[in-house]
Amino acid sequence: MLTIDFINVGYGDAILIQKTTGGQREFVMLVDCGDLNTGKAYPGSQRVTAAQFLRDQGINHLNLLVLTHLHLDHSGGLRHLLPGISIDEFWTNYLPPQEVWNRTLAVPDDLSSGARCLFHSMNTYLPALREMHRQGTRMSRISGTTRQIMLCENLQLDVFGEEPELYDRQAQIWENQFSGAADGGRLDELDQFINNTSIRMRLTYRGSAVELPGDVYASCWEMQDIAPCTVVKLPHHGHWDSYTERLSEMLRPQYVVVSVSNMRVDDCPSGLAVELARRANAQLLFTDAVVRPGIVPAYHQAVRCMIDDQGNCTVNSYHAGGDTTHEAV
């Protein structure tokens, strides 16, 4: 059995993947960790940090942790995750030099909000690297490459990198900051393209495929030939740049999951993404209790996808007290 929990961390991504055999965990993987916190609460909210969700599941060890990119809404939860979780292997698209892992970067007052968030993300990331190094975690930089890996029996992971020069440019910009020459302009530049440095992945179990594209813009990965999938997690939280008609036609998903806060007021998830999912007769699911015309808000801790040993996929609304099967919207 493969279980994938798209955790309701508010506005952010945190995806827990568990392969079990006979009720025993065989492989446990976390993709992203959510933000520093889950944001403003609201009546009925079941938002939860990734760290708390794992504790509630009785998980204190990961075979693999993947940080798709260094935006705070994907990396900030590292602060709460470590040191309570031991990790065998860690993948990232940027590893700073080890000599700076003991640093804390001073955040200049005159930065844009985007540049400031990148500073805060790095100041969360550096102590996490120290802790994983202390644990003996194997660390790998994944960038601009395509590879296929068998994580365990019947569970295949395809890993895709986008434009190789973006990873090198990201490293150059951060090395400039570490040298003491803080440059808000270069960080603003990084903030503009960092989503497209995301580690994009495709999980395949018993013939069912799950696309996990991080925040890669649709205009980037739609240029490739992509096989149909069972589930797609929309990149960039369902913003207007996350999904296109071409992607929808190639992927033909049965389920479309959007990791997003219900407090957004900036057309996120976008009307276009919602319409494309409906037009393709896909079941549209949100991690948070999103209110949209024709959509009944679902209050849950996670959207849970379960793929059995025959490759059949079901999607449930996961609560601490049990699962509720979703109705199609």
C-alpha positions in Angstrom: 0.0 0.0 0.0 1.2 3.5 -0.8 -0.2 6.4 1.2 0.4 10.0 0.3 -0.7 12.7 2.7 -0.9 16.3 1.3 -0.8 17.9 4.7 -2.8 21.0 5.5 0.0 23.4 6.5 -1.9 26.5 5.3 -0.1 28.2 2.5 2.7 25.8 1.8 3.7 22.3 0.7 4.3 19.3 2.9 3.8 15.8 1.5 4.2 12.6 3.4 4.7 9.4 1.5 4.6 6.0 3.2 5.0 2.5 1.6 3.7 -0.2 3.9 3.5 -4.0 3.6 1.3 -5.9 6.0 0.7 -2.8 8.0 4.4 -2.3 8.6 6.2 0.8 7.3 8.8 -0.1 4.6 9.7 3.4 3.3 8.9 6.9 4.6 9.6 10.1 2.7 8.7 13.7 3.2 8.6 16.3 0.4 8.9 19.8 1.8 8.0 20.9 5.3 5.6 23.8 5.0 6.3 27.3 6.4 7.5 28.5 9.8 3.9 28.4 11.0 0.5 27.5 9.6 -0.8 31.1 9.5 -3.8 32.7 11.0 -6.3 30.2 12.4 -10.0 30.3 11.6 -13.1 28.5 13.1 -13.0 24.8 12.3 -9.4 24.9 11.0 -7.4 21.7 11.1 -4.2 23.2 9.9 -1.2 21.4 11.4 2.6 21.7 11.0 4.4 18.9 9.2 6.3 18.1 12.4 3.2 17.7 14.4 1.5 15.6 11.7 4.5 13.2 11.7 4.5 13.0 15.5 0.7 12.2 15.4 1.5 9.4 12.9 4.1 8.0 15.2 6.9 8.8 12.7 10.3 9.8 14.1 12.5 8.6 11.2 12.5 9.4 7.4 14.3 7.3 4.8 14.3 10.4 2.6 13.6 14.1 3.0 13.3 16.2 -0.2 13.4 20.0 -0.1 12.2 21.0 -3.6 13.4 24.6 -3.3 14.3 27.3 -0.8 11.1 29.3 -0.6 10.0 29.7 3.0 6.6 28.1 2.5 8.4 24.9 1.6 11.5 25.0 3.8 10.4 27.0 7.0 9.0 23.9 8.7 12.5 22.5 9.0 12.8 24.5 12.2 10.1 22.4 13.8 11.0 19.1 12.1 14.5 18.8 13.4 16.0 17.5 15.6 12.9 15.4 16.5 13.2 13.4 13.3 16.2 11.3 12.1 16.9 11.2 8.4 18.8 8.8 6.3 19.1 10.9 3.1 18.4 14.5 2.2 17.9 15.9 -1.3 18.1 19.6 -2.1 18.8 21.8 -5.2 21.3 23.9 -3.3 24.0 23.0 -0.7 26.0 26.0 0.6 29.6 25.5 1.6 29.9 23.7 4.9 32.0 26.5 6.4 28.9 28.8 6.4 26.6 26.3 8.2 27.3 27.9 11.5 26.4 31.4 10.2 23.3 33.4 10.8 22.8 36.1 8.1 21.9 39.6 9.2 18.7 40.6 7.4 19.0 44.2 6.0 16.1 46.5 6.7 15.8 47.8 3.1 15.0 44.6 1.4 11.8 43.7 -0.5 9.5 41.2 1.2 10.6 38.5 -1.3 14.3 39.0 -0.5 13.6 39.2 3.2 11.8 35.8 3.0 14.8 34.3 1.2 17.1 35.5 4.0 14.7 33.9 6.6 14.6 30.7 4.6 18.4 30.5 4.6 18.6 31.2 8.3 16.3 28.2 8.9 18.1 26.1 6.4 21.7 26.5 7.8 21.0 25.1 11.3 19.0 22.2 9.7 22.1 21.3 7.6 24.2 21.3 10.8 21.7 19.0 12.5 21.5 16.6 9.6 25.3 16.5 9.4 25.4 15.7 13.1 23.0 12.9 12.5 25.1 11.5 9.7 22.4 12.2 7.0 23.6 11.6 3.5 23.1 14.9 1.6 22.8 15.2 -2.2 22.4 18.2 -4.5 19.9 17.5 -7.2 20.1 20.0 -10.1 19.5 19.9 -13.8 19.5 16.2 -14.1 17.0 13.4 -14.9 17.2 10.1 -13.1 15.1 7.1 -12.2 15.4 5.4 -8.8 13.7 2.4 -7.2 13.0 3.6 -3.7 11.8 0.2 -2.6 10.0 -2.7 -4.1 7.4 -1.5 -6.7 8.0 2.2 -5.8 9.7 4.1 -8.5 10.8 7.7 -8.4 11.6 9.7 -11.5 13.4 13.0 -10.8 13.6 15.9 -13.2 15.6 19.0 -13.3 14.8 22.1 -15.3 17.3 24.7 -16.8 20.8 23.8 -15.4 22.0 27.4 -15.5 19.4 28.4 -12.9 20.9 26.2 -10.3 24.4 27.7 -10.9 22.9 31.2 -10.8 21.2 30.5 -7.5 24.5 29.3 -6.0 26.3 32.4 -7.3 23.7 34.7 -5.7 23.9 33.0 -2.3 27.7 32.9 -2.3 27.6 36.7 -2.8 25.4 37.0 0.3 27.8 34.8 2.3 30.7 37.0 1.3 29.1 39.8 3.3 28.0 41.8 0.3 24.2 41.6 0.8 22.5 42.5 -2.5 18.8 42.9 -2.4 18.6 43.2 -6.2 20.2 39.8 -6.8 17.9 38.3 -4.2 15.0 39.8 -6.0 16.3 38.2 -9.2 16.5 34.8 -7.4 13.0 35.3 -6.0 11.8 35.6 -9.6 13.2 32.3 -10.9 13.6 30.1 -7.7 10.3 28.3 -8.3 11.7 26.9 -11.6 14.7 25.4 -9.6 12.2 23.1 -7.9 13.0 19.4 -7.8 10.2 17.9 -9.9 9.3 14.3 -9.2 7.0 11.5 -10.4 6.1 8.6 -8.1 4.9 5.4 -9.7 3.4 2.5 -7.7 1.7 -0.5 -9.3 1.0 1.4 -12.5 -0.4 4.5 -10.8 1.6 7.7 -11.1 1.7 10.8 -8.9 3.2 14.0 -10.2 4.9 16.2 -7.5 6.3 19.2 -9.4 7.2 21.5 -6.5 6.5 25.1 -7.8 7.7 24.7 -11.3 5.7 27.0 -13.6 3.5 25.3 -16.1 5.2 27.2 -19.0 8.4 25.3 -18.1 7.5 21.7 -17.7 4.7 21.7 -20.3 7.4 21.9 -22.9 8.3 18.2 -22.2 6.4 15.1 -23.2 4.7 13.9 -20.0 2.8 10.7 -19.6 -0.7 10.6 -18.1 -0.9 10.3 -14.3 -3.4 9.4 -11.6 -2.8 12.3 -9.3 -1.1 15.7 -9.8 -0.3 18.2 -7.1 -0.5 21.5 -8.8 2.7 23.6 -8.6 2.7 27.0 -7.0 -0.4 26.4 -5.0 -2.8 26.7 -8.0 -1.7 30.3 -9.0 -2.5 31.3 -12.6 0.9 30.1 -13.7 0.5 26.6 -12.3 -1.7 24.8 -14.9 -2.5 25.1 -18.6 -4.7 23.3 -21.1 -1.6 21.6 -22.6 -0.6 20.2 -19.2 -4.1 19.1 -18.5 -4.4 17.3 -21.8 -1.0 15.5 -21.3 -1.5 14.5 -17.7 -5.2 13.6 -17.8 -5.3 13.2 -14.0 -8.1 11.6 -12.1 -7.3 13.8 -9.1 -5.9 17.3 -8.9 -4.6 18.4 -5.5 -3.9 22.0 -4.5 -1.8 22.8 -1.4 -3.2 26.3 -0.6 -4.5 28.4 2.3 -8.2 29.3 2.3 -7.3 32.8 3.4 -5.8 33.9 0.0 -7.4 36.9 -1.6 -5.3 36.9 -4.8 -7.2 34.4 -7.0 -5.3 31.5 -5.6 -6.3 28.9 -6.5 -6.9 30.5 -9.8 -10.3 30.3 -11.6 -8.4 29.0 -14.6 -6.8 26.0 -12.7 -10.2 25.2 -11.2 -11.9 25.4 -14.6 -9.3 23.2 -16.3 -9.6 20.5 -13.7 -13.4 20.5 -14.0 -13.2 20.5 -17.8 -11.1 17.3 -17.7 -13.5 15.7 -15.2 -10.8 15.5 -12.6 -11.7 15.4 -8.9 -10.4 18.7 -7.5 -9.1 18.7 -3.9 -7.7 21.3 -1.6 -5.6 20.9 1.5 -7.4 23.7 3.2 -11.1 24.6 3.4 -11.1 26.6 0.2 -14.4 28.3 -0.6 -15.2 28.6 -4.3 -18.5 28.5 -6.3 -19.8 25.0 -6.4 -17.1 23.7 -3.9 -18.0 22.7 -0.4 -15.1 23.5 1.9 -13.5 20.4 3.5 -12.0 20.8 6.9 -9.2 18.2 7.3 -5.6 17.8 8.3 -4.7 16.3 5.0 -5.8 15.1 1.6 -4.9 11.4 1.7 -4.3 9.3 -1.4 -4.1 5.6 -1.1 -2.9 3.3 -3.8 -3.5 -0.4 -3.1 -1.4 -3.4 -4.4 -3.6 -3.6 -7.5 -2.8 0.0 -8.4 -6.3 1.3 -7.5 -6.3 4.8 -6.1 -8.8 6.3 -3.6 -8.7 9.8 -2.1 -9.9 10.6 1.5 -10.2 13.6 3.7 -7.9 12.7 6.6 -8.8 13.8 10.1 -7.1 12.8 13.4 -10.3 10.9 14.1 -10.5 9.0 10.8 -10.9 9.3 7.0 -13.9 10.6 5.0 -14.1 9.8 1.3 -14.2 12.9 -0.9 -17.1 13.6 -3.2 -16.2 14.8 -6.7 -16.7 18.6 -7.2 
